[in-house]
Amino acid sequence: MKAWPFVGIVLMQLILCTGHWFLYHTWVAFWPGLGGVALTALRVAMLALTFSFMVAAMLSFRMWNAPVRWFYKAACIWLGFLNFFFLAACLSWLAWYGLQLAGVHPDAATVRPAICVTLGGLALAAGLYGMANALHVRIRRLTVKLPNLPESWRGRRAVVVSDVHLGNVNGAEFCQRVVRLVNGLEPEIVLIPGDVFDGTLANLDELAAPLKELRPPLGVYFSAGNHEEFGGVVHCLAALRRAGVHVLNNERVVVDGVTIAGVPYGDSTFPVHIRATLEGMKLDRAQTAILLNHAPTRLPIVEQAGFSLQLSGHTHGGQVFPFTWFTHRVFGKFTHGLHRFGALTVYTSTGVGTWGPPMRVASAPEIVALTFEQG
């Protein structure tokens, strides 16, 4: 098992090398006459950028200081732009060969630079839009009807905050902003289905400190996501507890007649394990039960266990095109939004933060306000 991180690093770097090579090859091919100092500068820049993200990622797991944070953030931003420049490069070749197949034989020295500049400009605009869009947090307001809802919960508001991803990109200031938005909704309970932290080395108490300002009357409840496991789940959970968050680690509590339960991401990946855990909770099926489960998976098991509502995140809605398409292929309609699975209601949040590139294209960050009604 110890070899898997090394294999993952190598595969990721091979993908990045291939992407940067293709981008370099396209830029040179579509800009005839590029040479001398300009070509040398491009080669040096592409070589440095090829390894920037993996070097920054490895440093981020070993050090927590301002230079590493700035380097990591810059590398993540470039990773986002690389995605769009790569798409632009693919479209450049398609446009050129499309002209050839159409019987048009334009002058390469004139048309290729025009194609490259046009599509490259669109890629640049997409990245800039994505960075701005990632900062524009939406407030989603929904009504959820649940069976057997106690009278005291009817009309009650819960706020769901998922995938904050506090770390080198989203710091304590971002957490403070999220807390202000949540408090502005005046929730009676706050539910967090995972990934408060990004998983890199960090001062967790500093990052989580603003969460102490969350004071909903019924409390703040959390279950771990996969990124808590990357960063050392014990330390992450301890920091959240010190910030006043009630951590649900394969356990349940009853809050004014409604069961709130949580399972960590790692345990939910094994069907046998999560089935045994949920059955062991011995739910009262005459009582409304809400499960915090980071990924929108294991729905048949959750429904059979007697839960009324599952709250998830994890998907980010794909975060950045074209990964939005791939995410929908994996999670289907449960990628985002409010849906039914038999007797179970499922809400999957796109999350409020980002992982990797601080960009969102074809997805949006959100904080969700749920109002409960009898179903």
N, C-alpha and C positions, 0 to 999 in steps of 0.2 A: 504493500500500500504506500510505502514511503516514496516509491518511484513515481507515483501519479502526479504530484506537484511538478516534478522535473519534466515529465512528459507533457503536461499541460503548458508549461512555460515554453518549451521547444515548439510545440504545435502553434501556439499563439504567435511566437516570433516568426515562424515560417509564413504564416498568413500575412503578417505585417510586412515582411520582406517582399512577398509576392505582390501585395497591393502597392507598395511604394515603387517597386521596379516597374510595374505596369503604368503607374502614373508618370514616372520619369520618362519611360519609353514613349508614351503618348505625347507628352509636352515637347519632347525633342522632335518627334516625327511631325507634329502639327505646327512647329515653328521653324521652318527651314532657315538655314543660315545662322542659327544660334551656335555660337562658338566662343573660343577665347576665354576671357575672364568670366563672362556670363555662364557659360557651360560648366566651367570649373566650380563656380559658386553654387550652381544648381546641384551638382553632384555632391558637394560637401554637405549642403543643406539637407538633401534627401537622405544621405547616409546617417546624419545625426538624428533626423526625425524618425527614421526607421526603427531605431532602438530606444527612442525617448520614452515611450510609454512603459515598456517592460522594465527599463532601468528605474523609472520613477516609481513603478508599482513595487519593485523589490526594496527600494529605499524606504517606501512608506510603511512597510511591514517591520522595519528595523529602527526607524528614527521618527521623532515627532518634533519638528522645529520649523521655523518660518521658511527657510530656503527650500526644504523638502516639500512643504505645503505649496509654495508657489510653483516649484518645478512640476509637481504632480498635477496641479490644476492646469498649467500650461500644456502639459502632455495630453491631458484629457480633452482639452479644447481642440488641440490639433487632431486627436483621434476622431472627433466629431466632424471636423472639416475634411479629413481624409475620406470619410464615408461618402460625402457629397462630391468631392473631387473625383473619387473613383467612379461613381455613377456617371459623372460628366465625361470622364475619359471613355467609358464604355459607349455612351451615347455619341461621342465624337466619331468613333470608328463606325458605328452604325449609320450615322449621317453621311459620312464619306462614302462608304460602300453602297449606301442607298442611292446616292447620286450616280455612282458607276452603273448600278443595275438599271437605273432609269434611263440610261443612255446619255447622261450628261457628263461631260468630261471637262470640268472646270480647271483653271490653272491652280495647281496645288499651292504655289507660293502666295496666292491671294486668298483662296477660299479656306484652306486649312487653318491659318491663323484666325480668320473670322469665326469659324466654327469653335475653335478652342477658346477664344475670348468670350464668345456669347454664352457657351455652356459653362465655362469656368466662372463667369460672372453670376450666372444663376445658382451655381453651387455655393459661391461665397454668400450670396443673398440668403440662401436656404439655411446656412450655418448661423448667420447673424440673426435671422428670424427665430431659429431654434433656441438661441441663447436668451433672446428677449421673452419668448413664449414660456421658457422654463421658469422665469421669474414671476410670471403672471398666474398666481394661484387662484383657481376657481373655487367657489363655494357651491357645492351641490346640495340641494335641499330635496329630500324625498320622504314620502310617507310609506311605512312598512306595516302591513297588516299581519299579525301573528295570532295563532290560536291560543286559547287559554290565558290571554294576557290579563294580569291582575288589574283591578280598577285603578290602582295607584300609578300604573305605568301608562295608562291611556292618555295620549297627548304629551307624554314625556319625551324629551329630546336627548339623543345620544350623538356625540361627535366621533367620527371614525377618522383616525389619522394613521396612514400607513406609509412605509418606505421613506422615512425622513432622510436616512443615509447621512448621518452626521460624521464628519471626518475631515479630510484634507480639502474637499471642495465646499461642502456645506458645513460651516462652523457654528459656533455658539450664537453668533448674530442671526443666522438663519433660523436656528431653533427658537430664539426669542421672537422672531417675526411670526413663526408658526403658532407659538403660544398666544401671541396677541390676537391672531385671527380666530383661534379656538375660543379664547375667553370672550371675544366679541359675540360669539354665537350663544353664549350663556347656557352651555349644556349642563344637564344634571348628572351625566356620566360620560367619561371619555374612554374609548376602546381603541387599542393600538395592536393590530395584527402583524407585528414584526418589522424588522429592519429599521430600528431607530438609529443604529450605528452602521457605518459603512464597512467595518471589518478590518481596517488598517490600524496600525499602532497610533494611539492618541491618548490625550488626557480625557478620559471618559467622564470624570466628574465635572470637568470644565464644560464639556459639550452638553451634558445632560442637566446642568444647573438650572437653566430656564424652566425646565419641566416642574420645578418646585412651585412655580407660580400658577400651575393648573390646580384649581381647587373646586372641582365640581362636587356637589353635595354627596353623590353616591360613589365617588372615587375614580381613579384612573387604573385601567387594567390592560395588561400586556402579555402577549405570548411571543416567543422568540422566532425570528426569521433565519434564513440561511446566512446572512451577513453577520449576525451575532456569533454564529459558529465559526466564521472565518477569523474573527477577532478574539476568540476565547470566550466562550459563552458564560463561564463562571464570572469573569471580570465584568462583562457587559451587564449581566443580571444584577450583580452586586451594586454597580453604579446606578442602575435604574431604581433599585430599592432605596438607595440613599437619597434619590431625588423624589421619593414619595410615591413611586409607581408600584402598584400591586402586581407582582409577576405571577402568572399562572403557568406552572410548569407541570403539565400532565395532571392538572387538578381543577377543581371547580369550587365556586363559592355561590351562595344564594344571597342575592341583593334585593331586598324588599319583595320577595316572592318570585323573582326570576333568577334562573341559574345562569351564571357566566362561567364558561370553561375555556381553557387554553391548552393547546398542544404545541410543542416546539417543532420547527420545520424538520429537523433530522428524524424525529420519531414518526412524523406523519408520512415520510417517504416509504415506510414499510407497512403494507396493508395489514399484516398479521399483528404488528405492534399497535398500530392505532386502533384496530378493532378491539383488541384486548383492553387497551387503555380506556376507550370510551364506554365499553360494556362494563368495565370495572367501576365507572362513576355511578352506575345504577340510577339513572335519571328517573325522576317521577314524570311519567308521560302526561300527567294531568297538569304539568307545570311548564311554562314557556322556558326554553333553554337556548342560549346563544353560545356559539363556538367561535373562538378566535383561532383560525388556522391559516397560516401565512399564505400558502398557495391554494388556489381554487381546485383542489384535487380531493380524492377519496370521498366524493359526494355520496355514492351508494352506501358506504359504511357510516357516514355521518347521519344520513337520513334514517338508516335502520336503527341507529343508536337512540333516536328519538329527539334530535335537535330540531328546533323550529327555524333557526337562522344561523348561517355561517358567514362570518366576515373575513375577507381575505385581501391580499395585495399582491406583491411579488411580480406581477406581469409588467407593471409600468405602462400597460397598454401598448407595449412594444417600444415605447419611448421615442425612437427615431426611425423614420422610414429608411430602408425597407424592412426593418426588423419588426415593425408593426404587423406586416403581412405574415412573417414567420410565427409570431406569437399567436395570432389568430388560428394558424394551422394547428398549433399545439393545444390551446385551451378553448378553441371554438367560441361560442357565445359567452362563455364565462371569463373571457379575457378582461371584460370591463362591464360594470353596470349591475342592475338588479334583475335577477332571473330566478326561475323556479326549476327545481329538480325534484319531481314528485311532490311530497309533502314538505320538502325543505326549500326555504328561500335563501338565495345566495347573493351577497353583494361583494363584488370585487372592485377595489379602488385602484386607480392608476397611480396612486401615491402622490406625495407632496414634493418629494425630492427627486434626485437623479442619481444614477450610477454611471461612472465613466464620464462621457461628455456631458457637460452641464447644458444640455440641449433637449428640446422636445419638438419634434416635427411629426404631425399626424397623431399626436396625443397631447394631453394637457395635464398639468399637476392639479391636484384637487384635495380639498378637505370636505368631508361629507357630513351633513347634518341629517340624521334620521329621526323622524317623528313616529312614534309607535301608536298603532291603533289596533283594536280587536279585529281579528280576521275570521 
